[in-house]
């Protein structure tokens, strides 16, 4: 056999092997990247869900304690909520400015003890999550909040005289709670009871934070339901009555709120003397009440638009 024929045969064999290998890997990728959900005209794939799981674990590392199947379901639910919101954001052409987005990013990495964006990028690298992914997701949440404010801001009811009276009655000694939340909804009493039992069972098995990520429909679900430190003077009286008799590591029974039900968990309690700036306290109280009402409007509105969205699972 002459050299040219020999080389030609080798090249043909190599091409055949590369072609077969390419087909094999294409098939594997197609299986791996299977379409899981169609939400209106948007598609969610298996890879999308796996990437969402990495993102959620970066925000709440306790999720690493969960098994793969449960984490998969949490990530899928998170993506469904995000996609429904994104569809509504696009309909209303909501966009936030870059400066506001950067401030939100700073708040996020500061809340997990990081000093700057470079440290945040390095932290995200450990979870194989890119900073641009995080910025897009935070931008979506901020845009959703802006949409809720535009639609419902004028419906927020603030009794300034009552707030002023409450502020004046604040004592120099106060109590604050480190709170976590689970917000859920159900239409019938049977559903409420079944879901409540399922949530309580989950809390006992995997902890409150992981259960919040699995079941809560609030935005705080992405960070395990964490609300942060809240002074008792900023809490609604109905809610304060539910938690005032509880100790650390205890949680409330479901509390009825507009749009659903709320379970609060007390991670920690601190009591301290405080120098009161009444003007600042007044402003903070108004901000807190406004946020509480807007969060409730958010839940109600989300449930409303979800009914009109086509969600098809493959």
PAZAPA-4460 file (N, C-alpha, C; in steps of 0.05 Angstrom, whole numbers, plus 32768, in hexadecimal, padded with zeros to 4 digits):
% residues 314
    n_x    n_y    n_z   ca_x   ca_y   ca_z    c_x    c_y    c_z   seq   type   mol
   8011   7FE8   8000   8000   8000   8000   8012   8019   8000     1      X     A
   800C   802C   7FED   801D   8043   7FEC   8016   8056   8003     2      X     A
   8029   8068   8009   8026   807A   8020   800D   808B   801E     3      X     A
   8006   8096   8007   7FF0   80A8   8004   7FD6   8099   800A     4      X     A
   7FD3   8080   8001   7FBB   8071   8006   7FB9   806A   8024     5      X     A
   7FD0   8064   8030   7FD1   805D   804C   7FC8   8075   805D     6      X     A
   7FD3   808D   8057   7FCC   80A5   8066   7FAF   80AC   8063     7      X     A
   7FA5   80A8   804A   7F89   80AE   8044   7F77   809C   8055     8      X     A
   7F7E   8082   8057   7F6E   806F   8067   7F6E   8077   8084     9      X     A
   7F85   807F   808E   7F87   8088   80AA   7F75   80A0   80B0    10      X     A
   7F76   80B3   809D   7F66   80CB   80A0   7F48   80C5   80A0    11      X     A
   7F40   80B2   808E   7F24   80AA   808D   7F1B   809D   80A7    12      X     A
   7F2C   808C   80B2   7F26   807F   80CB   7F24   8093   80E2    13      X     A
   7F37   80A6   80E2   7F36   80BB   80F7   7F1D   80CB   80F5    14      X     A
   7F16   80D2   80DC   7EFD   80E2   80D9   7EE5   80D3   80E3    15      X     A
   7EE4   80B8   80DC   7ECE   80A8   80E5   7ECC   80A7   8104    16      X     A
   7EE3   80A3   8110   7EE4   80A2   812E   7EDB   80BC   813A    17      X     A
   7EE5   80D2   812F   7EDD   80ED   8139   7EBF   80F1   8136    18      X     A
   7EB4   80E8   811E   7E98   80EC   8118   7E87   80DC   812C    19      X     A
   7E8E   80C3   8131   7E80   80B2   8144   7E81   80BD   8160    20      X     A
   7E99   80C6   8167   7E9D   80D1   8182   7E8C   80EA   8186    21      X     A
   7E8B   80FA   8170   7E7B   8113   8171   7E5E   810C   8175    22      X     A
   7E54   80F8   8166   7E38   80F0   8169   7E32   80E6   8185    23      X     A
   7E45   80D7   8190   7E41   80CC   81AB   7E3F   80E2   81C0    24      X     A
   7E51   80F6   81BE   7E51   810C   81D2   7E39   811E   81CE    25      X     A
   7E31   8121   81B5   7E19   8132   81AF   7E01   8125   81BC    26      X     A
   7DFF   810A   81BA   7DE9   80FC   81C6   7DEA   80FE   81E4    27      X     A
   7E01   80FC   81F0   7E04   80FE   820D   7DFC   811A   8216    28      X     A
   7E05   812F   8207   7DFE   814A   820E   7DE0   814F   820D    29      X     A
   7DD3   8143   81F8   7DB6   8146   81F5   7DA8   8139   820C    30      X     A
   7DB1   8122   8215   7DA5   8115   822D   7DA9   8126   8245    31      X     A
   7DC2   8130   8249   7DC9   8140   8260   7DB9   815A   8260    32      X     A
   7DB5   8166   8249   7DA8   8180   8247   7D8A   817D   823E    33      X     A
   7D7E   8168   8248   7D62   8163   8242   7D50   817A   824B    34      X     A
   7D3C   8180   823A   7D28   8195   8242   7D17   818A   8258    35      X     A
   7D15   8198   826E   7D06   818F   8285   7CEB   819D   8286    36      X     A
   7CEB   81B7   8281   7CD3   81C7   8283   7CD1   81DB   826C    37      X     A
   7CB8   81E1   8264   7CB3   81F7   8252   7C9F   820A   8261    38      X     A
   7CA8   8223   8264   7C97   8237   8272   7C91   824C   825D    39      X     A
   7C79   824C   8253   7C71   825C   823C   7C85   8255   8225    40      X     A
   7C94   8269   821B   7CA7   8263   8206   7CC3   825F   8210    41      X     A
   7CC7   825D   822A   7CE2   825A   8235   7CE7   823D   823D    42      X     A
   7CFF   8234   8238   7D07   8218   823D   7D1A   8217   8255    43      X     A
   7D16   8203   8266   7D28   81FD   827C   7D33   81E1   8278    44      X     A
   7D4D   81DF   8277   7D5A   81C5   8272   7D66   81BB   828C    45      X     A
   7D6F   81A2   828A   7D7C   8195   82A2   7D95   81A5   82AA    46      X     A
   7DA4   81AE   8296   7DBC   81BE   829D   7DB5   81D8   82AA    47      X     A
   7D9F   81E5   82A1   7D96   81FD   82AF   7D90   81F8   82CC    48      X     A
   7D83   81E2   82D2   7D7C   81DB   82EE   7D96   81D5   82FE    49      X     A
   7DA9   81C7   82F2   7DC2   81C1   8300   7DD1   81DB   8306    50      X     A
   7DD1   81ED   82F3   7DDE   8207   82F7   7DD0   8217   830D    51      X     A
   7DB6   8216   830E   7DA7   8223   8323   7DAE   8218   833E    52      X     A
   7DB1   81FE   833F   7DB9   81F1   8359   7DD4   81FC   8363    53      X     A
   7DE7   81FF   8350   7E01   820B   8358   7DFE   8227   8363    54      X     A
   7DED   8237   8355   7DE9   8252   835E   7DDC   8253   837A    55      X     A
   7DC8   8242   837E   7DBA   8242   8398   7DCD   8239   83AE    56      X     A
   7DDE   8226   83A8   7DF2   821D   83BC   7E06   8232   83C3    57      X     A
   7E0D   8243   83B0   7E1F   8259   83B5   7E12   826D   83C8    58      X     A
   7DF8   8272   83C5   7DEB   8285   83D7   7DE5   8278   83F2    59      X     A
   7DE0   825E   83F2   7DD9   8250   840B   7DE8   8235   840C    60      X     A
   7E01   8235   8416   7E12   821D   8415   7E05   8205   8425    61      X     A
   7DF2   820B   8437   7DE6   81F5   8446   7DD7   81E2   8433    62      X     A
   7DD1   81EB   841B   7DC3   81DA   8408   7DD5   81C3   83FF    63      X     A
   7DEF   81C5   8404   7E01   81AE   83FD   7DFA   8195   840E    64      X     A
   7DEB   8199   8424   7DE4   8182   8435   7DCE   8171   8429    65      X     A
   7DC0   817C   8415   7DAA   816E   8409   7DB3   8159   83F4    66      X     A
   7DA2   8145   83F1   7DA9   8131   83DC   7DA3   813D   83C0    67      X     A
   7DAD   8130   83AC   7DAC   813A   8391   7D90   813E   8387    68      X     A
   7D7E   812B   838D   7D63   812D   8383   7D53   8145   838F    69      X     A
   7D57   8148   83A9   7D49   815E   83B6   7D54   8179   83AD    70      X     A
   7D6E   817B   83A9   7D7A   8194   83A0   7D71   819A   8383    71      X     A
   7D6D   8185   8373   7D64   8188   8358   7D48   8194   8358    72      X     A
   7D36   818B   8369   7D1B   8195   836A   7D1A   81B2   8374    73      X     A
   7D2B   81B8   8387   7D2D   81D4   8391   7D36   81E7   837B    74      X     A
   7D4A   81DF   836C   7D55   81EF   8356   7D40   81F2   8340    75      X     A
   7D32   81DD   833A   7D1D   81DE   8325   7D07   81F2   832E    76      X     A
   7CFE   81F0   8347   7CE9   8203   8350   7CF3   8220   8350    77      X     A
   7D0C   8224   8357   7D17   823F   8356   7D18   824A   833A    78      X     A
   7D1F   8239   8327   7D20   8242   830B   7D04   8248   8300    79      X     A
   7CF1   8238   8308   7CD5   823D   82FF   7CCC   8259   8309    80      X     A
   7CD0   825F   8322   7CC8   8279   832D   7CD7   828F   831F    81      X     A
   7CF1   828C   831B   7D01   82A1   830E   7CF7   82A5   82F1    82      X     A
   7CF1   8290   82E3   7CE9   8292   82C7   7CCE   82A0   82C4    83      X     A
   7CBB   8299   82D6   7CA1   82A6   82D6   7CA4   82C4   82DB    84      X     A
   7CB5   82CB   82EE   7CBA   82E8   82F3   7CC6   82F5   82DB    85      X     A
   7CD9   82E7   82CF   7CE8   82F3   82B8   7CD5   82F9   82A1    86      X     A
   7CC2   82E6   829C   7CAE   82EA   8287   7C9E   8304   828C    87      X     A
   7C96   8308   82A5   7C86   831F   82AD   7C96   8339   82AB    88      X     A
   7CB0   8337   82B3   7CC2   834E   82B1   7CC5   8357   8294    89      X     A
   7CC8   8344   8282   7CCB   834B   8265   7CB2   8357   825A    90      X     A
   7C9B   834D   8263   7C81   8359   825A   7C7F   8376   8262    91      X     A
   7C89   837D   8279   7C87   8398   8284   7C9F   83A9   827F    92      X     A
   7CB3   839D   8271   7CCC   83AC   8269   7CD9   83BA   8281    93      X     A
   7CDC   83AB   8296   7CE9   83B6   82AE   7D07   83B2   82AD    94      X     A
   7D16   83C7   82B3   7D34   83C5   82B3   7D3F   83D6   82C9    95      X     A
   7D53   83CC   82D7   7D5F   83DB   82ED   7D7A   83E6   82E3    96      X     A
   7D84   83FC   82F0   7D9D   8407   82E7   7DB5   83F9   82F4    97      X     A
   7DCC   83FC   82E7   7DE4   83ED   82EF   7DED   83F4   830B    98      X     A
   7DEB   840D   8313   7DF4   8415   832E   7DE4   8407   8343    99      X     A
   7DCA   8406   833F   7DB9   83F8   8353   7DC0   83DA   8355   100      X     A
   7DC5   83CE   833D   7DCD   83B2   833D   7DE7   83AD   834C   101      X     A
   7DFA   83BF   8348   7E14   83BC   8355   7E10   83BE   8374   102      X     A
   7DFF   83CF   837D   7DF9   83D2   839A   7DED   83B8   83A5   103      X     A
   7DDC   83AB   8395   7DD0   8392   839D   7DE5   837C   839F   104      X     A
   7DF7   837C   838C   7E0D   8368   838C   7E1E   836C   83A5   105      X     A
   7E24   8385   83AB   7E34   838B   83C4   7E26   8380   83DC   106      X     A
   7E0C   8385   83DE   7DFC   837B   83F5   7DFD   835D   83F8   107      X     A
   7DFD   834F   83E1   7DFD   8332   83E1   7E18   8327   83EB   108      X     A
   7E2E   8331   83DF   7E48   8325   83E8   7E4F   832F   8404   109      X     A
   7E46   8346   840C   7E4B   834F   8428   7E3C   833E   843C   110      X     A
   7E24   8335   8434   7E14   8324   8447   7E21   8309   844C   111      X     A
   7E33   8300   843A   7E41   82E6   843F   7E5E   82EB   8448   112      X     A
   7E63   8304   8450   7E7D   830A   845C   7E94   830F   8449   113      X     A
   7E8E   8316   8430   7EA3   831C   841C   7EA6   833A   8419   114      X     A
   7EBF   8343   8412   7EC6   835F   8413   7EC2   836D   83F8   115      X     A
   7EC5   835F   83E2   7EC3   836D   83C8   7EBA   8359   83B3   116      X     A
   7EB7   8363   839B   7EAC   8352   8385   7EC0   833D   837D   117      X     A
   7EDA   8343   837E   7EEE   832E   8377   7EEC   8316   838A   118      X     A
   7EE9   831C   83A4   7EE6   8306   83B7   7ECC   82F6   83B1   119      X     A
   7EB8   8305   83A9   7E9E   82F8   83A2   7EA1   82E6   8389   120      X     A
   7EB0   82F0   8375   7EB5   82E0   835D   7EC4   82C7   8364   121      X     A
   7ED9   82C9   8375   7EE8   82B1   837D   7ED6   829E   838C   122      X     A
   7EC5   82A9   839D   7EB2   8298   83AC   7EA0   8289   8399   123      X     A
   7E95   8297   8386   7E83   828A   8372   7E90   8275   8362   124      X     A
   7EAA   8279   835C   7EBA   8266   834D   7EBA   824A   835A   125      X     A
   7EB9   824A   8375   7EB9   8231   8384   7EA0   8221   837E   126      X     A
   7E8B   822F   8376   7E71   8221   836F   7E6D   8220   8351   127      X     A
   7E81   8228   8342   7E80   8228   8324   7E69   823A   831B   128      X     A
   7E67   8251   8327   7E52   8265   8320   7E60   827F   8317   129      X     A
   7E57   828A   8301   7E63   82A3   82F7   7E55   82BB   8302   130      X     A
   7E64   82D1   8305   7E59   82EA   8310   7E43   82F5   82FE   131      X     A
   7E45   82F1   82E4   7E31   82FC   82D2   7E16   82ED   82D6   132      X     A
   7E18   82D4   82DC   7DFF   82C4   82E2   7DF1   82D0   82FB   133      X     A
   7E02   82D6   830F   7DF6   82E1   8328   7DEA   82FD   8323   134      X     A
   7DF8   830D   8313   7DEE   8328   830D   7DD4   8327   82FE   135      X     A
   7DD1   8314   82EC   7DB8   8311   82DD   7DA1   8309   82EF   136      X     A
   7DA7   82F6   8301   7D92   82ED   8313   7D8A   8303   8327   137      X     A
   7D9D   8312   8331   7D97   8327   8344   7D88   833E   8335   138      X     A
   7D90   8343   831D   7D82   8357   830C   7D65   834F   8308   139      X     A
   7D60   8335   8304   7D44   832C   8300   7D34   8330   831A   140      X     A
   7D3F   8329   8331   7D31   832D   834A   7D2C   834A   8350   141      X     A
   7D3F   835B   834A   7D3C   8378   834E   7D27   8383   833B   142      X     A
   7D27   837A   8323   7D13   8383   830F   7CF7   837A   8318   143      X     A
   7CF5   8362   8323   7CDB   8358   832D   7CD1   836A   8344   144      X     A
   7CE3   8371   8356   7CDC   8382   836C   7CD3   839E   8363   145      X     A
   7CE1   83A7   834E   7CDA   83C1   8342   7CBE   83C0   8336   146      X     A
   7CB8   83AA   8329   7C9E   83A6   831D   7C88   83A6   8332   147      X     A
   7C8D   8398   8348   7C79   8397   835E   7C75   83B2   836A   148      X     A
   7C8B   83C2   836D   7C88   83DD   8378   7C77   83EF   8365   149      X     A
   7C7D   83EC   834B   7C6E   83FD   8338   7C50   83F6   8338   150      X     A
   7C4A   83DC   833B   7C2E   83D3   833A   7C1F   83D8   8354   151      X     A
   7C2E   83D5   836B   7C20   83D5   8385   7C2A   83EA   8399   152      X     A
   7C3E   83F9   8391   7C49   840D   83A4   7C34   841F   83B0   153      X     A
   7C21   8427   839F   7C0C   843A   83A9   7BF8   842D   83BB   154      X     A
   7BF8   8412   83BC   7BE5   8403   83CD   7BF0   83FD   83E8   155      X     A
   7C0A   8404   83EC   7C16   8400   8407   7C09   8413   841B   156      X     A
   7C01   8409   8431   7BF3   8419   8445   7C06   841D   845D   157      X     A
   7C0C   8436   8463   7C1E   843E   8479   7C0F   8450   848C   158      X     A
   7C0C   8448   84A4   7BFF   8459   84B9   7C16   8467   84C8   159      X     A
   7C1D   847F   84BE   7C34   848D   84C9   7C30   8496   84E6   160      X     A
   7C17   849D   84EC   7C12   84A5   8508   7C16   848D   851B   161      X     A
   7C0D   8476   8513   7C11   845E   8524   7C2E   8458   8527   162      X     A
   7C3D   8459   8510   7C59   8453   8511   7C68   8467   8523   163      X     A
   7C60   8480   8521   7C6D   8495   8532   7C67   848F   854F   164      X     A
   7C4F   8487   8555   7C48   8480   8571   7C58   8468   857B   165      X     A
   7C5A   8454   8569   7C69   843C   8570   7C87   8442   8575   166      X     A
   7C92   8454   8564   7CAE   845B   8566   7CB3   8469   8581   167      X     A
   7CA1   847B   8588   7CA4   848A   85A1   7CA3   8478   85B9   168      X     A
   7C96   8462   85B7   7C93   8450   85CE   7CAA   843B   85CF   169      X     A
   7CBD   843C   85BC   7CD3   8429   85BD   7CE4   842D   85D6   170      X     A
   7CEA   8417   85E2   7CFB   8418   85FA   7D18   8417   85F3   171      X     A
   7D29   841F   8605   7D46   841F   8600   7D51   8402   8600   172      X     A
   7D41   83F0   860A   7D49   83D4   860A   7D38   83C5   85F6   173      X     A
   7D44   83B7   85E3   7D35   83AA   85CE   7D3E   838D   85C9   174      X     A
   7D2D   837F   85BA   7D33   8364   85B3   7D33   8362   8594   175      X     A
   7D46   8354   8589   7D47   834F   856C   7D48   8331   8566   176      X     A
   7D3D   8329   8550   7D3C   830D   8548   7D4B   8309   852D   177      X     A
   7D5A   82F4   852C   7D66   82EB   8512   7D52   82D7   8506   178      X     A
   7D44   82E0   84F2   7D2D   82D1   84E8   7D31   82C5   84CC   179      X     A
   7D24   82AE   84C8   7D23   82A1   84AE   7D05   829C   84A9   180      X     A
   7CFE   829B   848F   7CE1   8297   8488   7CDD   8282   8474   181      X     A
   7CC5   8276   8475   7CBA   8266   8460   7C9F   8271   8459   182      X     A
   7C9B   8278   8440   7C81   8282   8437   7C76   826E   8423   183      X     A
   7C5D   8265   8428   7C50   8252   8415   7C33   8259   8412   184      X     A
   7C27   824D   83FE   7C0A   8251   83FA   7BFC   8237   83F2   185      X     A
   7BE3   8236   83F8   7BD2   821F   83F1   7BB5   822A   83F1   186      X     A
   7BA4   821D   83E1   7B89   8227   83DD   7B74   821B   83F0   187      X     A
   7B77   8202   83F7   7B64   81F4   8407   7B70   81EC   8422   188      X     A
   7B5E   81E8   8436   7B68   81E1   8451   7B78   81C7   8450   189      X     A
   7B6E   81B4   8440   7B7C   819A   843F   7B99   819E   8434   190      X     A
   7B9B   81AF   841F   7BB5   81B5   8413   7BC7   81C3   8427   191      X     A
   7BBB   81D6   8436   7BCA   81E5   844A   7BD6   81D2   845F   192      X     A
   7BC5   81C0   8469   7BCD   81AD   847E   7BE3   819A   8474   193      X     A
   7BDF   8190   845B   7BF2   817D   8450   7C0D   818B   844B   194      X     A
   7C0D   81A3   8440   7C25   81B1   843A   7C34   81BA   8454   195      X     A
   7C24   81C2   8468   7C30   81C9   8482   7C3E   81B2   848F   196      X     A
   7C31   819A   848E   7C3D   8182   8499   7C57   817A   848A   197      X     A
   7C56   817D   846F   7C6D   8177   845F   7C84   818A   8465   198      X     A
   7C7E   81A3   8469   7C93   81B7   846F   7C9F   81B1   848B   199      X     A
   7C8E   81AC   849F   7C98   81A6   84BA   7CA9   818D   84BA   200      X     A
   7CA1   8179   84AB   7CB1   8160   84A9   7CCC   8166   849C   201      X     A
   7CCC   8177   8488   7CE4   817E   847A   7CF7   818E   848D   202      X     A
   7CEC   81A0   849C   7CFC   81B0   84B0   7D0A   819D   84C3   203      X     A
   7CFC   8189   84CD   7D08   8175   84DF   7D1D   8164   84D2   204      X     A
   7D1A   8160   84B8   7D2D   814E   84AA   7D46   815D   849F   205      X     A
   7D42   8174   8493   7D58   8182   8486   7D5D   819E   848F   206      X     A
   7D4E   81A7   84A4   7D53   81C2   84AF   7D42   81D7   84A2   207      X     A
   7D3F   81EE   84AF   7D2D   8203   84A6   7D37   8210   848C   208      X     A
   7D51   8216   848A   7D5B   8224   8473   7D58   8214   8459   209      X     A
   7D5E   81FA   845A   7D5B   81EA   8443   7D3E   81E6   843B   210      X     A
   7D2D   81E5   8450   7D10   81E2   844B   7D05   81FC   843E   211      X     A
   7D10   8213   8447   7D08   822C   843B   7D0F   822C   841D   212      X     A
   7D27   8223   8417   7D2F   8221   83FA   7D1D   820F   83EA   213      X     A
   7D13   81FA   83F8   7D03   81E6   83EA   7CE6   81EE   83E6   214      X     A
   7CDA   81FC   83FA   7CBE   8201   83FA   7CB5   821E   83F9   215      X     A
   7CC6   8231   8401   7CBD   824C   8403   7CBA   8259   83E8   216      X     A
   7CA6   826A   83E5   7CA1   8278   83CC   7CAB   8295   83CE   217      X     A
   7CB7   829C   83E5   7CC2   82B7   83E9   7CDD   82B9   83DB   218      X     A
   7CE5   82D2   83D5   7D00   82D7   83C9   7D16   82CD   83DB   219      X     A
   7D11   82CD   83F5   7D25   82C5   8409   7D2C   82A8   8407   220      X     A
   7D1C   8298   83F8   7D22   827B   83F5   7D3E   8276   83EB   221      X     A
   7D48   8288   83DA   7D63   8284   83CE   7D79   8285   83E3   222      X     A
   7D73   8292   83FA   7D88   8293   840F   7D7E   8285   8428   223      X     A
   7D6E   826F   8423   7D65   825F   843A   7D50   826C   844B   224      X     A
   7D42   8280   8440   7D2D   828E   844F   7D37   82A3   8462   225      X     A
   7D50   82AA   8460   7D5B   82BD   8474   7D50   82D9   8470   226      X     A
   7D46   82E4   8487   7D3D   8300   8487   7D51   8312   8495   227      X     A
   7D62   8307   84A6   7D75   8317   84B4   7D6B   8320   84D0   228      X     A
   7D7A   8332   84DD   7D72   833B   84F7   7D5C   8350   84F5   229      X     A
   7D46   834B   8503   7D30   835E   8503   7D28   8365   8520   230      X     A
   7D27   837F   8525   7D20   8388   853F   7D02   8383   8544   231      X     A
   7CFB   837C   855D   7CDF   8376   8563   7CCD   838E   855D   232      X     A
   7CD7   83A6   855F   7CC7   83BE   8559   7CBF   83C1   853C   233      X     A
   7CCD   83B2   852A   7CC7   83B4   850E   7CB4   839D   8505   234      X     A
   7CAE   838B   8517   7C9D   8375   850F   7C7F   837B   8512   235      X     A
   7C6F   8371   8500   7C52   8373   8502   7C4A   8366   851D   236      X     A
   7C36   8372   852A   7C2E   8369   8545   7C24   834C   8544   237      X     A
   7C16   8345   852E   7C0C   8329   852C   7C23   8315   852B   238      X     A
   7C38   831D   851C   7C50   830C   851A   7C5F   830B   8534   239      X     A
   7C62   8322   8541   7C71   8323   855A   7C64   8312   856F   240      X     A
   7C49   8311   856F   7C3B   8300   8582   7C42   82E3   857E   241      X     A
   7C47   82DB   8565   7C4D   82BF   855F   7C69   82B7   8567   242      X     A
   7C7C   82CA   8567   7C98   82C2   856D   7CA2   82CA   8589   243      X     A
   7C93   82DC   8596   7C9D   82E7   85AF   7CA1   82D2   85C5   244      X     A
   7C92   82BC   85C3   7C94   82A7   85D8   7CA7   8291   85CF   245      X     A
   7CB3   8293   85B7   7CC5   827F   85AD   7CE1   8283   85B6   246      X     A
   7CF1   826E   85B6   7D0E   8270   85BC   7D1D   826C   85A2   247      X     A
   7D38   826E   85A4   7D49   8269   858D   7D44   824D   8582   248      X     A
   7D47   824A   8568   7D45   8230   855A   7D28   8226   855A   249      X     A
   7D15   8237   855F   7CF9   822F   855D   7CEB   823F   8547   250      X     A
   7CD4   8234   853D   7CC6   8241   8528   7CA8   8242   852E   251      X     A
   7C9A   8253   8520   7C7E   8258   8525   7C6D   8243   8516   252      X     A
   7C54   8242   851D   7C40   8235   850D   7C3B   8247   84F4   253      X     A
   7C2F   823C   84DF   7C29   824D   84C8   7C17   8265   84CF   254      X     A
   7C20   827D   84C7   7C12   8296   84CC   7C05   829F   84B2   255      X     A
   7BEB   82A6   84B3   7BDD   82AF   849B   7BE6   82CB   8494   256      X     A
   7BEF   82CE   847B   7BF6   82E8   8470   7BE9   82EB   8455   257      X     A
   7BE6   8304   844B   7BDB   8307   8430   7BEB   82F7   841B   258      X     A
   7BDD   82E6   840D   7BEA   82D6   83F8   7BF4   82BB   8401   259      X     A
   7BF1   82B4   841A   7BFB   829A   8423   7BFF   8297   8440   260      X     A
   7C14   8288   8448   7C1A   8282   8464   7C38   8286   8469   261      X     A
   7C3E   828D   8481   7C5A   8293   8489   7C62   8283   84A2   262      X     A
   7C79   8276   84A0   7C85   8269   84B7   7CA0   8278   84BD   263      X     A
   7CA3   8281   84D5   7CBC   828E   84DD   7CCC   827D   84F0   264      X     A
   7CE7   827E   84EC   7CF9   826F   84FC   7D0D   8282   850A   265      X     A
   7D11   827F   8524   7D23   8290   8533   7D3E   8282   8535   266      X     A
   7D51   828C   8527   7D6D   8282   8529   7D7A   828C   8542   267      X     A
   7D76   82A5   8548   7D84   82B1   8560   7D73   82C9   856A   268      X     A
   7D78   82D0   8583   7D6B   82E7   8590   7D80   82F7   859E   269      X     A
   7D7E   8311   859C   7D91   8322   85AC   7D81   8338   85B9   270      X     A
   7D89   833E   85D1   7D7C   8354   85E1   7D92   8368   85E7   271      X     A
   7D8D   8381   85E3   7DA1   8395   85E7   7D96   83B1   85EC   272      X     A
   7DA6   83C1   85F9   7D9E   83DD   85FC   7DA4   83EB   85E1   273      X     A
   7D93   83FF   85DB   7D97   840D   85C2   7D93   842B   85C5   274      X     A
   7DA4   843A   85B8   7DA1   8456   85B6   7D8E   845C   859E   275      X     A
   7D77   8467   85A3   7D62   8469   858F   7D64   8483   8580   276      X     A
   7D66   8481   8566   7D63   8498   8555   7D47   8496   8549   277      X     A
   7D35   84A6   8554   7D18   84A3   854D   7D13   84A8   852F   278      X     A
   7D21   84BA   8523   7D1D   84C0   8507   7D25   84A8   84F6   279      X     A
   7D3D   849C   84FD   7D46   8485   84EE   7D33   846D   84F2   280      X     A
   7D2A   846A   850B   7D18   8454   8512   7CFE   8457   8503   281      X     A
   7CF4   846F   8501   7CDB   8475   84F2   7CDE   846D   84D5   282      X     A
   7CF5   8475   84C9   7CFA   846F   84AD   7CFD   8451   84A8   283      X     A
   7D0B   8444   84BA   7D0F   8427   84B8   7CF5   8418   84BA   284      X     A
   7CE4   8422   84CC   7CCA   8414   84D1   7CB9   8416   84B7   285      X     A
   7CB8   842E   84AB   7CA9   8431   8492   7CB4   841F   847C   286      X     A
   7CCE   841E   847A   7CDB   840D   8466   7CD3   83F0   846A   287      X     A
   7CD4   83E7   8484   7CCE   83CB   848A   7CB1   83C4   8484   288      X     A
   7C9F   83D5   848B   7C82   83D0   8486   7C7D   83D0   8468   289      X     A
   7C8A   83E3   845A   7C87   83E5   843D   7C90   83CB   8430   290      X     A
   7CA8   83C1   8438   7CB3   83A9   842C   7CA1   8390   8432   291      X     A
   7C96   838F   844B   7C85   8379   8452   7C6C   8378   843F   292      X     A
   7C60   8390   843B   7C48   8391   842B   7C4F   838B   840D   293      X     A
   7C65   8395   8404   7C6D   8390   83E8   7C73   8373   83E3   294      X     A
   7C7F   8366   83F8   7C85   8349   83F6   7C6B   8339   83F3   295      X     A
   7C57   8342   8402   7C3D   8334   8401   7C30   8339   83E6   296      X     A
   7C31   8351   83DB   7C27   8357   83C0   7C36   8346   83AC   297      X     A
   7C50   8342   83B0   7C60   8332   839E   7C56   8316   839C   298      X     A
   7C51   830A   83B3   7C47   82EE   83B4   7C2C   82EB   83A7   299      X     A
   7C1A   82FE   83AD   7BFF   82FE   83A1   7C01   8300   8382   300      X     A
   7C11   8313   8379   7C13   8318   835C   7C20   8301   834E   301      X     A
   7C35   82F5   835A   7C42   82DE   834E   7C2E   82C7   834B   302      X     A
   7C1F   82C1   8360   7C0B   82AC   835E   7BF6   82B1   8348   303      X     A
   7BF0   82CA   8344   7BDC   82D2   8330   7BE7   82CD   8314   304      X     A
   7BFF   82D6   830E   7C0A   82D3   82F3   7C12   82B7   82ED   305      X     A
   7C19   82A7   8302   7C20   828B   82FE   7C09   827C   82F2   306      X     A
   7BF1   8283   82F9   7BD9   8275   82EE   7BD6   8277   82D0   307      X     A
   7BE1   828D   82C5   7BDF   8293   82A9   7BF7   8289   8299   308      X     A
   7C0A   827D   82A6   7C23   8273   8299   7C20   8255   8293   309      X     A
   7C28   824E   827B   7C27   8232   8273   7C41   8225   827C   310      X     A
   7C3F   8212   828E   7C57   8203   8298   7C53   81E6   8290   311      X     A
   7C64   81DC   827E   7C63   81C0   8275   7C7D   81B2   827C   312      X     A
   7C7A   819C   828A   7C92   818C   8292   7C95   8174   8280   313      X     A
   7CAE   8171   8277   7CB4   815B   8264   7CB4   8140   8272   314      X     A
***
